[in-house]
Amino acid sequence: RYEYDSFLRLLIAPFLRALAEKPAKTALPRAIELLQYIAENYNRKITLNELAKVAGMHPNYLSTCFHRNMNMKIFEYIERVRLHHALEYFREGKMTISEIAEKTGYSSVQAFSKNFRKIYSVSPRNYSSMEKRERNELAAGFPKPLLNKG
């Protein structure tokens, strides 16, 4: 959970800093509200018009402003939030890949797998296997330090 919060703070810091420098007094609270909205609704389909209403901006202006300040498109940010949650679900080890895909707002396992591989350079199946192996090693007391008999 702390790792997720740190990740999001690093990701949104430039956006919030840029908005704080703007003369409009309502820009920062609206930006925080927008990011909070994304954090609370990442698990379902979100439209640009919906986000624009939350931010109190025209959809095109929101898209341009977000991209300029975050160096990524707004839907790229949403994808990263979704995939970061997916990592947390994998670490818990209680869900299948298709359950994680559904829980993180993807319409199909294929779309989830494609985006996961694009961001993390590993398939969800391989990542899941790595997480299981790591959990099993920790439960068994591994990895044990090698003894140096030299």
C-alpha positions in Angstrom: 0.0 0.0 0.0 2.8 2.4 0.9 4.6 1.5 -2.3 1.5 2.4 -4.3 1.0 5.7 -2.5 4.7 6.6 -3.1 4.3 5.6 -6.8 1.3 7.9 -7.3 3.0 10.8 -5.5 6.0 10.6 -7.8 3.8 10.3 -10.8 1.5 13.2 -10.0 4.0 15.6 -8.4 4.9 17.5 -11.6 1.3 17.9 -12.5 0.4 19.3 -9.1 3.5 21.5 -9.0 2.6 23.0 -12.4 -1.0 23.7 -11.4 0.1 25.2 -8.1 2.1 27.8 -10.1 -0.9 28.8 -12.1 -2.7 32.0 -10.9 -6.1 30.3 -10.8 -6.9 29.5 -7.2 -9.2 26.7 -8.1 -6.8 24.7 -10.4 -5.0 22.8 -7.6 -8.2 21.5 -5.8 -9.7 20.6 -9.2 -6.5 18.6 -10.1 -6.5 16.8 -6.8 -10.2 16.1 -7.3 -9.5 14.7 -10.8 -6.7 12.4 -9.6 -8.8 11.3 -6.7 -11.6 10.5 -9.1 -9.3 8.4 -11.2 -7.9 6.6 -8.1 -11.5 5.7 -7.0 -12.8 4.7 -10.5 -9.8 3.1 -12.2 -11.7 -0.2 -12.1 -14.3 0.8 -14.6 -14.5 2.5 -18.0 -13.8 6.2 -17.7 -14.5 8.7 -20.4 -12.8 12.0 -21.2 -16.1 13.9 -20.9 -16.5 12.4 -17.5 -13.0 13.5 -16.4 -13.6 17.0 -17.9 -16.7 17.5 -15.8 -14.8 16.5 -12.7 -11.9 18.9 -13.6 -14.3 21.7 -14.7 -12.6 22.0 -18.1 -13.3 21.4 -21.8 -12.3 17.8 -22.7 -9.7 19.0 -25.2 -8.2 21.5 -22.8 -8.0 18.9 -20.0 -6.3 16.5 -22.4 -3.8 19.1 -23.5 -3.1 20.4 -20.0 -2.7 17.0 -18.5 -0.3 15.9 -21.3 1.8 19.1 -21.1 2.2 18.9 -17.3 2.5 15.1 -16.8 4.4 14.2 -20.0 1.8 11.5 -20.7 -1.7 11.3 -21.9 -4.5 11.1 -19.4 -5.4 7.6 -20.4 -1.8 6.5 -20.2 -1.9 7.6 -16.6 -5.1 5.7 -16.0 -3.5 2.6 -17.5 -0.5 3.0 -15.1 -2.9 3.3 -12.1 -4.7 0.2 -13.2 -1.6 -1.8 -13.7 -0.1 -0.7 -10.4 -3.2 -2.0 -8.7 -2.8 -5.2 -10.7 0.7 -5.7 -9.2 -0.9 -5.4 -5.8 -3.4 -8.1 -6.6 -0.7 -10.3 -7.9 1.3 -9.8 -4.7 -1.7 -10.9 -2.7 -1.8 -14.1 -4.7 -5.6 -14.7 -4.3 -6.9 -14.0 -7.8 -6.5 -15.4 -11.3 -5.2 -13.3 -14.1 -8.7 -12.9 -15.6 -10.1 -11.8 -12.2 -7.3 -9.2 -11.9 -8.0 -8.0 -15.4 -11.7 -7.6 -14.6 -11.0 -6.0 -11.2 -8.7 -3.4 -12.7 -11.2 -2.3 -15.4 -10.1 -4.2 -18.5 -12.7 -5.4 -20.9 -10.6 -8.5 -21.8 -7.7 -10.5 -20.5 -6.0 -9.9 -23.9 -6.1 -6.1 -23.4 -4.9 -6.5 -19.9 -2.0 -8.7 -21.0 -1.0 -6.5 -23.8 -0.8 -3.4 -21.6 0.9 -5.3 -18.7 3.6 -6.6 -21.1 4.0 -3.1 -22.6 4.6 -1.4 -19.2 6.4 -4.2 -17.3 8.1 -6.1 -20.2 6.8 -9.4 -18.8 3.5 -11.3 -19.3 1.0 -11.4 -16.5 1.4 -15.2 -16.4 5.2 -14.9 -15.9 4.8 -12.2 -13.4 2.3 -14.3 -11.4 4.7 -17.2 -11.5 7.5 -15.1 -10.2 5.4 -13.7 -7.4 4.3 -17.3 -6.4 7.8 -18.5 -6.4 8.9 -15.6 -4.3 6.1 -16.1 -1.8 7.0 -19.9 -1.6 10.7 -19.1 -1.0 9.9 -16.6 1.7 7.5 -19.1 3.4 10.2 -21.8 3.3 12.8 -19.5 4.6 14.6 -19.0 1.3 16.6 -17.5 -0.1 19.1 -18.5 2.4 22.5 -16.8 2.4 25.3 -18.9 0.9 28.0 -19.9 3.3 31.5 -18.9 2.3 33.8 -21.8 3.2 36.8 -20.1 1.7 
